[in-house]
């Protein structure tokens, strides 16, 4: 059952202007747990409920790509117990959700240095990516052991190696060369980036890809982030005029 406010926010969304790709920095699990006198992992566990809710909400309104920043390169520096707990939670969640993803026609993809994850995690991710590969309603992209700078460095290494092998010339390198060398090469760039918890930073997420994304900062901590908050982010996006460097007069009216 949706609350009247949630329904009203949903009804205000213009179906013809749904962002094709939404990326989310899910922040605030630790603070949420601490405020309730619990360990940080309690917050991550509750964060999974929000993950489920937002995946469902996004696919229902017609978002085609949803990228979630689940574990950054820098997150390896957290206390070992938290890292282990997050990895366990990840395996458990992906395993439990595989059937729902198949039922809902959602394809799972990953970006990041997946090889660095524990074997169990790696194996489960590969299994679910394979099992959901025909899903064509929405692509869910999990960023794991990912950072924007890491991806750019890896892409530069690939391009440098192509130059060395004579496959390309330095003067032929352009935006599309870099685009396709990135982990995100097969996906469109995000139209909307959402960050929860009141922090207003990019934190090494999709640095190249968000060049023209609209950014919505929500003060709500991730475990408390609701469908209504998500719809509000979409409405905020729909209220913006995207100019991509052009003037207002050059933009077609919707
Ligand atoms: C940020 O909150 C959240 C994370 C680093 C992990 C996000 C992971 C989940 C929601 C669970 C697993 C996800 C999936 C997709 C199954 P924080 O710990 O940085 O919070 P804080 O800023 O309040 O400390």
Boltz pocket constraint, residues with backbone or C-beta under 6 A from the ligand:
constraints:
  - pocket:
      binder: B
      contacts: [[A, 26], [A, 27], [A, 28], [A, 29], [A, 30], [A, 31], [A, 32], [A, 40], [A, 43], [A, 44], [A, 45], [A, 47], [A, 48], [A, 51], [A, 68], [A, 69], [A, 70], [A, 71], [A, 72], [A, 75], [A, 86], [A, 89], [A, 90], [A, 93], [A, 94], [A, 142], [A, 197]]
      max_distance: 6.0
